[in-house]
């Protein structure tokens, strides 16, 4: 708007300067030539200001096509950003909301830093037009939720950081499948659940930061556990999911809880599916059914068996030792029996019986000379 106003002022001045010349000049062609030269000069000046201009509170670096508007107390996005900008720093300001097409003046943007603002409202089309954006930093803001298609216009996005907000829910989809997204960070929020469908839309993700949330480790988080196990097996890196509830698993790592301790989520009953029933005589009036008590239907219910797991293991170990000792004793008895049988077979009469038999030496029989 400032450039347009400046241009109008220049044109008004130009007209005031040309009118006396028109009255005194007897050559119309010369007059037209002067007017054309002045118009061309003013257009070039305006074009240079648009291309090379820099917002008042920002620092522009033409060599790197970056603009630094951080720590300036800005309440909105500057409107006169250079169109060739590729890196825009807007951190540490007081920006509360982003309207639709907030960055239409910088279509070549690849890196956008909005860290540590007061963002609480993002219009569904706030990032429309940023087809080349690769890095988006929205940390340390006041975001509570995200529209399902907020990032659908960012096909080249590689890093998305939503850490340190107040996000309590993420939709199952944030736009088209992110084929290029490799870093996804949502730590230090208020998340209790995370649908694996959202993670499956990020086939190229390699770094996943989920720590310091209010994870509710019940049956609904089993899908996340299975996905994380496969993710880590393929070489992915994560900082872990630490359970905040229920009390049975508070402080435990989700990946270290055995699958057997998860009860399958119950299917909704027909009564709950038809929660609205019509009263007789009223075709359009519906009365909700009284809510049923399902307070703990999805909570993890540890079986009594794991509570005595140590005793069971000790019993198995002791039984194994006893069985081993018995087997050794039986083996020793078998060896002794076999040895004794072999000796008996080799000497049928025994050593004492051999002394009572006569021995023939050179055809003579020798008897025991002991007295009768």
C-alpha positions as CSV (number, residue, x, y, z in Angstrom):
1,X,0.0,0.0,0.0
2,X,2.9,2.4,0.8
3,X,4.4,1.8,-2.7
4,X,1.0,2.4,-4.4
5,X,0.6,5.7,-2.5
6,X,4.1,6.7,-3.4
7,X,3.4,6.0,-7.0
8,X,0.2,8.0,-7.0
9,X,2.0,11.0,-5.5
10,X,4.8,10.8,-8.1
11,X,2.3,10.7,-10.9
12,X,0.4,13.7,-9.5
13,X,3.7,15.6,-9.3
14,X,4.6,14.5,-12.8
15,X,1.3,15.9,-14.2
16,X,1.8,19.2,-12.4
17,X,5.3,19.5,-13.9
18,X,4.2,18.6,-17.4
19,X,1.2,20.9,-17.7
20,X,3.3,24.2,-18.0
21,X,5.5,22.5,-20.6
22,X,2.5,21.6,-22.6
23,X,1.3,25.2,-22.7
24,X,4.7,26.7,-23.7
25,X,6.0,23.9,-25.9
26,X,5.2,24.3,-29.6
27,X,6.3,20.8,-30.6
28,X,3.8,18.0,-29.6
29,X,6.2,15.3,-30.4
30,X,8.8,16.6,-28.0
31,X,6.2,16.9,-25.3
32,X,5.1,13.3,-25.8
33,X,8.8,12.2,-25.7
34,X,9.4,13.9,-22.4
35,X,6.2,12.4,-20.9
36,X,7.2,8.9,-22.0
37,X,10.7,9.2,-20.6
38,X,9.4,10.3,-17.3
39,X,6.8,7.5,-17.1
40,X,9.5,5.0,-18.0
41,X,11.8,6.3,-15.3
42,X,9.1,6.3,-12.6
43,X,8.2,2.7,-13.6
44,X,11.8,1.5,-13.3
45,X,12.1,3.2,-9.9
46,X,9.0,1.5,-8.6
47,X,10.1,-1.9,-10.0
48,X,13.5,-1.6,-8.2
49,X,11.7,-0.7,-5.0
50,X,9.4,-3.7,-5.2
51,X,12.3,-6.2,-6.1
52,X,15.0,-4.8,-3.8
53,X,12.8,-3.3,-1.0
54,X,12.9,-4.6,2.6
55,X,10.3,-4.2,5.3
56,X,11.0,-1.4,7.8
57,X,11.7,-3.7,10.8
58,X,13.5,-6.5,9.0
59,X,17.0,-7.2,7.8
60,X,17.3,-8.5,4.3
61,X,20.2,-10.5,2.9
62,X,20.2,-10.6,-0.8
63,X,23.1,-13.1,-1.1
64,X,21.1,-15.8,0.7
65,X,17.6,-14.6,-0.2
66,X,16.7,-14.5,3.5
67,X,14.8,-12.0,5.6
68,X,15.1,-11.7,9.4
69,X,12.2,-10.1,11.1
70,X,12.7,-11.7,14.5
71,X,12.4,-9.9,17.9
72,X,10.6,-6.9,16.4
73,X,7.3,-7.0,18.3
74,X,5.4,-7.7,15.0
75,X,1.7,-8.4,15.3
76,X,1.2,-9.5,11.7
77,X,3.1,-10.7,8.7
78,X,4.8,-7.8,6.9
79,X,3.1,-7.2,3.5
80,X,6.1,-5.9,1.6
81,X,8.4,-8.8,1.8
82,X,10.8,-9.3,-1.2
83,X,9.2,-11.9,-3.6
84,X,12.4,-13.8,-4.0
85,X,12.7,-14.6,-0.3
86,X,13.5,-18.2,0.5
87,X,14.1,-18.1,4.3
88,X,11.9,-16.0,6.6
89,X,12.6,-15.6,10.3
90,X,9.6,-14.4,12.3
91,X,10.4,-15.9,15.7
92,X,10.0,-14.1,19.0
93,X,7.2,-11.7,17.9
94,X,3.6,-11.3,18.9
95,X,1.7,-12.7,16.0
96,X,-1.6,-14.1,17.1
97,X,-3.2,-15.5,13.9
98,X,-2.4,-16.3,10.3
99,X,-5.1,-15.4,7.8
100,X,-5.6,-17.3,4.5
101,X,-2.8,-16.7,2.0
102,X,-0.7,-15.0,4.6
103,X,2.5,-15.6,2.6
104,X,1.3,-15.0,-0.9
105,X,4.0,-12.4,-1.5
106,X,6.8,-15.0,-1.0
107,X,5.9,-18.0,-3.1
108,X,9.6,-19.2,-3.3
109,X,9.8,-19.7,0.5
110,X,11.6,-22.9,1.6
111,X,12.1,-22.2,5.4
112,X,9.6,-20.5,7.7
113,X,10.3,-20.0,11.4
114,X,7.3,-18.9,13.5
115,X,8.8,-20.0,16.8
116,X,7.8,-18.3,20.1
117,X,4.9,-16.2,19.0
118,X,1.3,-16.2,20.3
119,X,-0.3,-18.1,17.5
120,X,-3.6,-19.6,18.5
121,X,-5.6,-19.4,15.2
122,X,-4.4,-20.7,11.9
123,X,-6.8,-20.3,9.0
124,X,-7.2,-23.4,6.9
125,X,-5.5,-21.7,3.9
126,X,-2.8,-20.0,5.9
127,X,0.0,-21.7,4.0
128,X,-1.6,-21.7,0.6
129,X,0.8,-20.9,-2.2
130,X,3.9,-22.3,-0.5
131,X,4.6,-25.1,-2.9
132,X,8.3,-25.1,-2.2
133,X,8.3,-24.9,1.6
134,X,10.5,-27.6,3.2
135,X,10.9,-26.5,6.9
136,X,8.1,-25.2,9.1
137,X,8.7,-24.3,12.8
138,X,5.7,-23.6,14.9
139,X,7.1,-24.4,18.3
140,X,6.3,-22.5,21.5
141,X,3.0,-21.1,20.5
142,X,-0.6,-21.4,21.8
143,X,-2.1,-23.8,19.3
144,X,-4.9,-26.1,20.7
145,X,-5.9,-27.9,17.6
146,X,-5.2,-28.2,13.9
147,X,-7.5,-28.2,10.9
148,X,-7.5,-31.5,9.0
149,X,-6.2,-30.0,5.8
150,X,-4.1,-27.2,7.2
151,X,-0.9,-28.4,5.5
152,X,-2.5,-29.8,2.3
153,X,-0.7,-27.2,0.1
154,X,2.8,-28.1,1.3
155,X,3.8,-31.1,-0.8
156,X,7.6,-30.5,-0.4
157,X,7.5,-30.3,3.4
158,X,10.4,-32.2,5.0
159,X,10.4,-30.9,8.7
160,X,7.3,-30.0,10.8
161,X,7.9,-29.0,14.4
162,X,4.8,-28.5,16.6
163,X,6.5,-28.8,19.9
164,X,5.7,-26.9,23.1
165,X,2.1,-26.0,22.2
166,X,-1.2,-27.0,23.9
167,X,-2.4,-29.4,21.2
168,X,-4.7,-32.0,22.7
169,X,-5.8,-33.7,19.5
170,X,-4.4,-34.4,16.0
171,X,-6.7,-35.4,13.2
172,X,-6.2,-38.7,11.3
173,X,-5.0,-36.6,8.3
174,X,-3.3,-33.3,7.9
175,X,-3.6,-33.2,4.2
176,X,-2.3,-35.2,1.3
177,X,0.2,-38.0,2.1
178,X,3.6,-36.5,2.9
179,X,6.0,-38.4,0.8
180,X,8.9,-36.1,1.7
181,X,8.3,-35.5,5.4
182,X,11.3,-36.9,7.4
183,X,11.0,-35.1,10.8
184,X,7.8,-34.8,12.8
185,X,7.9,-33.4,16.3
186,X,4.9,-33.0,18.7
187,X,6.6,-33.3,22.1
188,X,5.5,-31.2,25.1
189,X,1.9,-30.9,24.2
190,X,-1.4,-32.3,25.7
191,X,-1.8,-35.3,23.4
192,X,-3.5,-38.4,24.9
193,X,-4.0,-40.5,21.7
194,X,-2.4,-40.6,18.3
195,X,-4.0,-42.4,15.4
196,X,-1.6,-44.6,13.5
197,X,-3.4,-43.6,10.3
198,X,-1.7,-40.2,10.6
199,X,1.7,-41.7,10.9
200,X,1.1,-44.1,8.0
201,X,0.6,-41.0,5.8
202,X,4.3,-40.2,6.4
203,X,6.2,-43.1,4.7
204,X,9.5,-41.3,4.7
205,X,9.6,-40.1,8.3
206,X,12.9,-41.0,10.1
207,X,12.7,-38.9,13.3
208,X,9.6,-38.9,15.5
209,X,9.5,-36.9,18.7
210,X,6.6,-37.7,21.0
211,X,7.8,-37.3,24.6
212,X,6.3,-35.2,27.4
213,X,2.6,-35.6,26.5
214,X,-0.3,-36.9,28.5
215,X,-0.4,-40.3,26.8
216,X,-3.2,-42.5,28.0
217,X,-1.9,-46.1,27.6
218,X,-5.2,-48.0,27.0
219,X,-6.5,-50.1,24.2
220,X,-6.6,-47.2,21.8
221,X,-2.9,-46.7,22.0
222,X,-2.1,-50.3,21.0
223,X,-2.1,-49.3,17.3
224,X,0.6,-46.7,18.0
225,X,2.6,-49.3,19.9
226,X,2.6,-51.7,17.0
227,X,3.5,-49.0,14.5
228,X,6.4,-47.7,16.7
229,X,7.8,-51.3,17.0
230,X,7.8,-51.6,13.2
231,X,9.2,-48.0,12.8
232,X,12.1,-48.7,15.1
233,X,12.8,-52.1,13.4
234,X,13.2,-50.3,10.1
235,X,15.8,-47.9,11.6
236,X,13.5,-45.0,12.7
237,X,14.4,-42.8,15.7
238,X,12.0,-41.8,18.4
239,X,12.3,-40.5,22.0
240,X,9.6,-42.8,23.3
241,X,6.1,-42.6,24.7
242,X,5.9,-42.4,28.5
243,X,2.5,-43.2,29.9
244,X,0.7,-40.6,32.0
245,X,-2.3,-42.8,32.8
246,X,-3.7,-45.1,34.1
247,X,-1.9,-45.3,37.4
248,X,-0.9,-48.9,36.6
249,X,1.4,-47.8,33.8
250,X,2.2,-44.3,34.9
251,X,5.8,-43.5,34.1
252,X,6.2,-46.7,32.0
253,X,7.5,-46.8,28.4
254,X,4.7,-47.8,26.1
255,X,7.1,-50.1,24.1
256,X,7.9,-52.1,27.2
257,X,4.4,-53.0,28.1
258,X,3.6,-56.6,26.9
259,X,1.0,-57.0,24.3
260,X,-0.8,-59.6,26.5
261,X,-1.7,-56.9,29.0
262,X,-3.9,-55.0,26.4
263,X,-7.5,-55.9,26.3
264,X,-9.1,-55.5,22.9
265,X,-11.3,-52.4,22.6
266,X,-15.0,-53.3,22.8
267,X,-17.2,-52.8,19.8
268,X,-19.9,-50.2,20.2
269,X,-23.2,-51.9,21.1
270,X,-26.3,-51.4,19.1
271,X,-27.8,-49.4,22.0
272,X,-24.9,-47.0,21.9
273,X,-25.0,-46.7,18.1
274,X,-28.6,-45.6,18.3
275,X,-28.1,-43.1,21.1
276,X,-31.1,-41.1,20.0
277,X,-34.6,-42.6,20.4
278,X,-37.8,-41.0,19.2
279,X,-40.6,-40.4,21.6
280,X,-44.1,-41.7,20.5
281,X,-46.1,-39.0,18.8
282,X,-43.2,-36.8,17.9
283,X,-41.6,-37.5,14.5
284,X,-38.8,-35.0,14.8
285,X,-38.1,-34.9,18.4
286,X,-35.4,-37.2,19.8
287,X,-34.3,-37.9,23.3
288,X,-30.9,-39.2,24.0
289,X,-30.5,-42.4,25.9
290,X,-29.1,-42.3,29.4
291,X,-25.3,-42.9,29.2
292,X,-24.2,-46.3,30.3
293,X,-21.4,-46.8,32.7
294,X,-18.3,-47.6,30.6
295,X,-15.7,-45.9,32.7
296,X,-13.1,-48.6,32.5
297,X,-13.9,-50.4,29.4
298,X,-10.7,-49.4,27.6
299,X,-8.4,-49.4,30.5
300,X,-5.6,-51.9,30.7
301,X,-6.7,-54.7,33.0
302,X,-3.6,-56.6,34.2
303,X,-4.2,-60.3,34.6
304,X,-3.6,-61.8,38.1
305,X,-0.9,-64.1,36.5
306,X,1.7,-61.4,36.0
307,X,1.4,-60.3,39.6
308,X,2.9,-63.7,40.6
309,X,5.3,-63.9,37.8
310,X,8.4,-63.9,40.0
311,X,7.1,-66.8,42.1
312,X,6.3,-68.7,39.0
313,X,9.7,-68.1,37.6
314,X,11.3,-69.2,40.9
315,X,9.2,-72.4,40.9
316,X,10.3,-73.2,37.4
317,X,13.9,-72.7,38.2
318,X,13.8,-74.8,41.4
319,X,11.9,-77.5,39.6
320,X,14.5,-77.5,36.9
321,X,17.3,-77.8,39.4
322,X,15.6,-80.7,41.2
323,X,15.0,-82.5,37.9
324,X,18.6,-82.0,36.9
325,X,19.9,-83.5,40.1
326,X,17.5,-86.5,39.8
327,X,18.6,-87.1,36.2
328,X,22.3,-87.0,37.3
329,X,21.6,-89.5,40.1
330,X,19.8,-91.8,37.7
331,X,22.7,-91.5,35.3
332,X,25.2,-92.3,38.0
333,X,23.1,-95.3,39.1
334,X,22.9,-96.5,35.5
335,X,26.6,-96.3,35.0
336,X,27.3,-98.1,38.3
337,X,24.8,-100.9,37.4
338,X,26.4,-101.3,34.0
339,X,29.9,-101.5,35.4
340,X,28.9,-104.0,38.0
341,X,27.1,-106.2,35.4
342,X,30.2,-106.1,33.2
343,X,32.5,-107.2,36.0
344,X,30.1,-109.9,37.1
345,X,29.9,-111.2,33.6
346,X,33.7,-111.3,33.3
347,X,34.2,-113.2,36.6
348,X,31.1,-115.4,37.1
349,X,32.4,-117.3,40.2
350,X,33.8,-114.3,41.9
351,X,37.4,-114.0,43.2
352,X,36.8,-116.1,46.3
353,X,35.4,-119.1,44.4
354,X,38.5,-119.2,42.2
355,X,40.8,-120.1,45.2
356,X,38.7,-123.2,46.1
357,X,39.1,-124.8,42.6
358,X,42.1,-127.1,41.8
359,X,44.6,-125.8,39.5
360,X,46.4,-128.0,37.0
361,X,50.1,-127.5,36.6
362,X,52.0,-129.8,34.2
363,X,49.3,-132.4,34.4
364,X,49.2,-132.5,38.3
365,X,46.4,-131.3,40.4
366,X,47.2,-128.9,43.2
367,X,44.9,-128.6,46.2
368,X,44.7,-126.2,48.9
369,X,47.2,-127.1,51.6
370,X,45.2,-125.7,54.3
371,X,44.4,-128.2,57.2
372,X,41.2,-130.1,56.9
